[in-house]
Amino acid sequence: MTKKKITQLSYEITGFAIKVHKTLGPGLLESVYEECLKIELVRNLNKS
């Protein structure tokens, strides 16, 4: 995997994490955010 691809994926994953946190809000267990992030990643990264 090229450095450019790694940078792009990192940017996308960070964006999905921010989206999940903004949608759910603060104060939940880390496991809740983790599961929602997994769903978001599967939905969006499979489109690429």
Residue, then its C-alpha position, 0 to 999 in steps of 0.5 A: m500500500t502506498k503512502k498516499k493511499i494510507t494517508q487517504l484511508s486515515y483521512e477517511i477513517t478519521g472523518f467517519a469517527i468524527k461523524v459517528h461522535k457528532t451523531l451520537g454525542p458525548g458520554l457513551l461507552e467507547s464500545v458503543y462508538e466502536e460498534c457504530l464506527k465499524i458499521e460506518l466503515v463497512r458501509n462506506l469503505n466497501k463503496s470504494 
